[in-house]
């Protein structure tokens, strides 16, 4: 075999791409494309819909799984019959929020600095309650089994406060106040800040009864299980609930596991948050560190016409006895916004993990940090990508030099190998012995170009995920016709350039004399390039930059070693 190194490299590269794609599909809740798992046993009747929790005192008031027996039930969501009493619109410089006076729930969040990629005439909406979407943030009060009903997100409330953050103001405060329900009066205060996507939420509970009570505050996110509109069919990102604790870190819970009652996450802690995650955006409920809490992720029927509805992620505070006439406050933070890593890190420990880099987070986070620092200096995300790849190529210069030197040596002895193969083609065993002798005499290691490149693959995969996950690229231009680095090139110019540079880089390698090897040498780069016609322009730009720098380095090394660089294109052969 003339070039063991190249064959093994292409096989590993091709198989790695197949496995990466396959596991990414599974990682994000889709079926495996190439290596499907064995068929699961048929679920019991009704398992195809979200698992509905058993009813409590009335329909639509299901109990919460995973909580103590003394905890009362949390209402599931919206009921089909009643209509909201009033919708309150509140706006800051970055948010337009809609609250419902029924429970003081947040039912719509519109981001004034982010457009909807499906309809660029509109702002992007995350939380929503419409005929097509259900995505709500709700809070309320539950109690022990001896207690009656307390104010929940179904309880009518009165609104007070301003509706617009005025010029010169940095804070906007609004309140929702309930009547006495079960001996508890609830005042829910939202505090919004200029330029912020996090909202301070204060729950003041007053015991207006004559007996001690043990009310617990619950915070929950309810949404349908449908993927966000505009998701690419060529790459998949996670959509669904997540739980974070310091002990078990970031725990994603897939919708299919909730349906099959296989959701696995930590149930209680004195830290952490619950979140709903999708590509580029997330929402989360956060309690202060040290406050004991219980987590629950389940499916629930709220009577909505939206398909695959609904799922909820709930966090419940532990109960403390509240004496008659006494008031206690439970503070929380609600976040709904873009997954800007530097902003999320400041809000809560581990919140930046909603920006999911997968299993290469340990490499992806420092890469994003460096990219962000470069952008702070360059002020253009496209050129920042180019600069980052350049720095990585400099960091890996000696590894690449070793690989390209090995390739150049292989190219130099290629005529000798070809002649030997032709002379001994009827004697395969002797051919192998002669080939190994040539390698020893010429001091060539067939695997010398493989390992230096393999070491770098995790770094470039991590960078790939950084660019795919970064909302900073969303609707951001680079130059000329590239108006959005998060969308495919509208004229396919970058993918064509990438294909050309990939073929040029491949052609710099010595042409294998074996026909099957020669076909594999061209087949894999072409298939890989075709995929990038449907990938975001920022990803394609990063790969083009890497290809061009690799070609330049390989050209220089070949020249220095006295091996004239030559593009071995199949159509250039006689």
N, C-alpha and C positions, 0 to 999 in steps of 0.2 A: 504494500500500500504506500503510495507516494507521499501522502500528507496526512498522517494520523492526527496530527494536531488540529488541522482545519476541520477534518471530519468530526472529531469529537466535539470541537467547539461549536460547530453548527448544530449538531445533534442536541447538545446541552442547551444551547440558546433556544432552539425551536421547542424542545420539550419544556423548558422553563416558561416560555411565553404561553404555551398551551395550558400548563398547570396554573400559572398566574391568572390567566383569564378564567379558567374553570373555578378556581377557588374564590376569585373575586365575585363571580356570579353567586356561588353558594353563600359567601360572606355577606352578601346584600339581599339575601332572601329569595333568590331565583334558583331555578333548577340547574344542575350541572350540565354543561353542554357536551363534554367529552367523556367524563367519568361519573355518570349518575349513580347515586346511592341506591342500594336495594330498595325495592318498593316497600313502603311502610304498610302495616296492617290497617285494614279499613277502620276508620274512626266510627264511633257509635253514631247513631242517627242524630242529626242536629249539630254535629261537630264541624260541619262546613261553615257555619256561621259563628261569630264570636260567642264565647261561652257566656251565657246569661246567668247572672247570679240569682239565687233564690230570693223570692220576694219577702219583704218584712210586713209591716202593717198595711201598706197599700201598694197597689201596682205601681211600678216605676220607682220604688224605693228599695232597691236590692241591698243586701248586706255586703260588707267589704271583706274579701278573703284575706287571710293572713294577719288579721288583727285579733286582739284578745277577746274572749267571750263577753267580757263586760262592756265592750265598746258597742255603742249603738250603730245603726246603719247610716251609710252615706248615700244620699239620693243619687240616682244614676245619671241624670242629665235632664234634657228638656222633655217635657211631656207633649204629646201630640195635640191635645185639645186646647189648653190655655194659650192665649196670645200675650206677648210681652206688653207690659203696661206703658213703658216709655223707653226710648233709646236716647242716650246722652252722648253727643259727639264732643270730644275734647281734643285739642291739638297743641303741639309744641312745634319747635323748628324742625324736628326730625320725625315726629310721629303724629298720626291722626288715629285716635282710639275711640271705639264705640262701646259704651257700657249699657247694660240692661238694668233697669231699676228692680227687676225681679232677681233678687239675690245680690245685686251690685256686681254681676259677673262681667268679665271682659269678653266681648263677642266678636270684635273685629280690630285688627291692627293693620294700619296702612303705613308703609315706610316712604316718607316724602323724598328721601335721597336715593331710592332704588326703584328702577322701573320694572314693569312686568315684561319679561323677555318674550312672552307669547303675544303681547299687545303693548308695544312700546309707547302708546299714547296714554297708558295708565300707570299709576304707581303700583309697586308690588304689595300684595295683601297676603299676610301670613295667617293669622287667626281670622276665621270667617264663619258665619252661620247663614247658609243660603240653600237653595235647592240642589246645588252641586257639591257643597263643602260643609263639613262640620269640624270645627277646630275651636275650642273654647277654653278659657281659664276661669275656674270656679273655686270659691272658698265658702266655708260655712262652719257650723258648730254641731258637734254630736256629743253624746254623753253616755253615762253608764246605763246598764240595763234597767235600773230602777227609775231612771229619769224619763220624762216625756220628750216630745220633740223640741229641739232648739232651733234658732234661726239658721236656715240653710241657704243654698243658692237658689232655692225655690221660693223663699220668703220675700214678699213685697217690701221694698225699702224706699225711703224718701231721699232725694238728692239735694245736696247743697254745695256751693263752691263755684269758682270761675270755670269757664270752658275753653279759654284761650290763654296761652302764655304770651303776655304782651312784651313789646320792646322794652328793654331795660330790666326785665324780670328774669330771674334764674330758676324760679321754683313755682310750680302750679299745684295747688292742693284741692282735693275734692273729697266729699264724704257721702257715704250711704248709711242710713240709720234705720234699724228695724224697730218694730214695736216689741213689747214683751212677749216672747214665745217660750213657754215652758219655764218661765222664771228667769230667762236670760234676755238682756237687751244687748244687741250687737251694734257697734259703730265701726264701720270699715272706712279707713282713710287711705287714699292713694296720693302719693307725692311724686310728681314728675319733675325732672330737671332738664334744663336746657342742654341740648346736644347729647342726651343720654337715652339709651334704650332700656335701661333698668328702672323699675318703678318700686319705690318703698311702699309696702302695704302694712298698715297697722290695724290689728283687730283688738278693739277694746270691748271686753265682756264684763257686764255688770250684773250681779246677782240681785234681782229685784224681788226675789221670793223670801219666804221666812225660814227656809232651810238651807243647809249647805248643799252645794251642787259641784259636780266635777265635769265641767265642759271641756271638750277637746276641739281644737281648730284643725280642720282638714283643708288641704290645698291640692287641687287636682287639675290635670290637663286632660281634656276629652277631644278625640279627633277620629275621623274615619281612617280606614286602612288603605286608602288609595294613594298611589304614587303622585307626586306633584306633576302638574302639567309641564310639558316640554322636556321631560327626562329623555336622555339619549338612549337608543337601543343598543349602542355599541360600547357603552360602559355603564356600570351601575353603581349607585351610591346608596348608603343606608337611609331608610325612612322608618321611623318608629320610636318607641319609648326607650329611655335609658335611665339607669340608676347609678349614682356615684356615691361611694363611701371610701374613706381612707383605707379601710381594711381590704376591700376587694376591687377598689379603683373603679374604672369605667366599665359598666355592664350594659351592653346593648340587649334589648329584648325584642326579638322578631315577632311580627304579627302572627306568623304561622305557628310559633311556639305558644303564643297566648291561646290561639284557637284550640290547640291540641293539649292544653293544660300542661305544657312542658317548660313554662317560663322559669328561668333560673336567675335569681338575684338575691342580694342580701336583704333581709326583711326588717332589720332594725339597727339603729346606730344613733350616735349623738352628733353626727356630722353628715354632710353630703346633700344631695339634691335629687329631684326627679326632673326629667326633661323629655321633650318631644323633638326629634331631630330629623332634618331633611337636608338635601344638598344646599349649601351656602347659608341656610338660616336655621334657627332653633328657638325654642322657648323653654323656660325652666322656672321652677319654684325653688327658692333657696331659703333655708332657715339659718339662724346664727349658729356658730360652732358651740357645742356643749349642750344644746337643746335636744333632749331625747325625742326620737321620732320613729315612726313605723312606716315602711314602704309597702305599696301594693300596686301591682300592674295586672289589669284584668280586662276582659271583654264585657261589654254591657249593651243591652238593647235600650235605646232611648226613643224609639218610635220614629226615627228619621227615615225619609224616603231615600236618602243617599246610600248607594251601594256600599257594602262592607263597613257598616257603621254599628258600633263604635268601639274604641279602645280608650282606656284611661290609665293614667299614671297618677297615683295619689300618695300624699305624705301627710301623716297625722301626728300631731303633737301629743305627748303624754299628759294625762290629766293630773291637775293639782286641785285640792279642795278649795272652793271659793265660798267664803262665808257670806251670810246675808248682808246685803248692802255694799259688799266689797267689789272692787273693779281690778281686773288684771289685763295686761296688754301682751299680745303675741305679735312680734314683729317678723316680717318676712320680706323677701325681695322677689319681684317677678321680673324676669327678663324675656323680651321677645325682640329679636333683631338679627343682624348679620353675624356670621361666625368670624369676626375679626379677632384674631388670636390675642393680640396685645390688650385689647379691651376686655376680653373674657377673663384673662389671667388676673385682672385687678378686681373682678367682681366676687369670685369665690374660688377656693382651691379646687382644681380639677375641672373647672367649667370649660377651659379651653379644649378639653378632650372631646367636646361635641363636634369639633372640627376633626373628623376621624381620618387619621393617616394609616389605620390598620396596624399590622404587625411590625412595621418599620418606623413607628413613632419616635423611637430613640434616635434615629438618623434624621427623620423628617423635621423635627422641631428645631435643631440647630441650623438646618438648611433654610427653613422659613425665617429664622432670626437674621441670618446673613442676607437673605433676599430683601427683607424689610429694611435693614440698614443701608443696603445699596440703593433702594428706592428713595430713602431719605436724602441721599446725596444726588442721585441722578434725576429723580422726579418723573420717571417714565418707567412703567412696569415692563414694557417690552424690552427696553435697553437694559433694565435691571436683570432680566432673565439672561440676556446675552452676557452681561458682566459676570453673573454667577457661574455660568457654564465655563467661562474663560478662567475664573479662579479655580474651579474644580479641575480643569485640565492642567493648570499649573501645579496644583497640589499632587496630581497623579502623574506628573510629567515623567518621572524616572520609571514608574511601573509601565507606562505606555511605551517609553523608550526601549525597555527590555523586551516587551512583546513585539514591537515593530522591528527591533534588531533581529529577533528570532525569525520573524517572517522574511526579512531581507536575506538572511543566511539560507533559509529554505528556498527562496527564489533563486539564489546564486547557484545552488547545486541542483536545481530542478532539471536542467538539460542532462546532467549525469544520471539522475534517477530515471528520467524518461528513456534514455538509451539502454539502461540496465533492464528496465521492465520489458522493453521490446525484445531484448536479447534472451531473457530468461522467462518469457511469458508461458512457456510450456513446463516450467519447473518452479512452481509457486513456493515450495519450501526453500529452495536455494535462493530464490528472489528475496525472500524475507531476510535470510542470513546476509546476503550481499547488501541489502538496504541498511541493516543495522551496522554493518562494517563501514559503509560510507558515512553514516551519522557519527560514528566514533572518530573516524579519521578527520572529518571536517569540523568536529566539535560542535555538532548541531543537536539540540534537544527538540524533538518534534512537539513536545508539550510546552516548550518555553514561551510560546505566545499565548497560551491558553489561560494559565493561572493568573497572570497580572490583570487580564481583562475580567476574569470571573470575580476577582476581589472587588472590582468597581461596580459590578452590576447592582448590588443592594443600594448603593448610594444613588445611582441614577433612577432606580425604581422609586426610592423615597422622594427624590426631586420630582418625579412624575406625579406622585400623589400630592405633593405640596402644591403644584401648579393646578392640578385638577380640583383641589379642595378650597383654594383661596378665593374668597368672595371679592378680594381686592382686584381680581382680574375681570370681574363681572362688569360688562358694558364699558370697559376701559379701552381706549384706542392705543395703538402703537404708532404706525405711520401710514400715510396715504390711505389705501383701501381697507386696512385693518382697523375697523372701528370698535371691535369688541374682542378682546383676547380670550374670552370664555366661550366664544361661538366659533364654529368652523369658518374657515376662509370662504367668503361668498363666491370668489372666482377660482378657487382651488389652485391658486398660484403657489402658496407655501407648500401644500402637499406635493405638487409637481416638482418643486425645487428639492424637497426632501427625498423624493424618489430618485431624482437625478444624482444627488450627492451620495445616497446609499449605494447606488450602482457603481459610481466612481470609486467609492471606498472599497467595495467588493472587488472591483477590477484591478486594484493595485496589488492584490494578493496573487501569488503565482497560480496560474491556471492548472488545476489538477488534470492529469492525463486520463484518469478513470472517468468514463462518461457519466456514470451515476453520481459521482462526487461533483462533477461539473454542473449537472442539473440542479443538485441540492444547493450548490453555491449561489445560484441565481434565484432559485425558487423561494427560499426563505426571506431574503430581503424584499422581494416583490410583494409577497403576501403581507409582510409586516408594514410595508409602505401603504398598501391599499387601505388598511385599517385607519391610517392617519388622515385620510380624506374626510373622515367624519368626526375627528377629534378637535377640541378647541385649538384655536390658532396659537395660543401661548404654549401649548404642549408641542406643537409642530415646530414652532420657532426654537424651542430649547433643543429639539433633536437635530434640526438643521445646523444650528451653531456647533453642536457636538460633532456632527459629521464633518463639517468644514475644517474645524480645528484638528480633527484626527487625520484628515487627508493631508493637511499641511505638515503635521509632525511626521507622518509616515514618509512623505516625499523627502523631507529634509534628512531623515535618518538613512533612507535608501541611498541618497546622493552621497552622504558622508562615508558610507560603507562601500562605495564604488559599485553599487548595484543600480544601474540607470532605471529610474521610475518609468513604468510603462503600464498603460491602461489595457488590460487583457479583455477587451470586449469580444463576445462570441462572434458578432458580425464583422469584426475586424480581421478575423482569421482567414487565411487563404483557403 
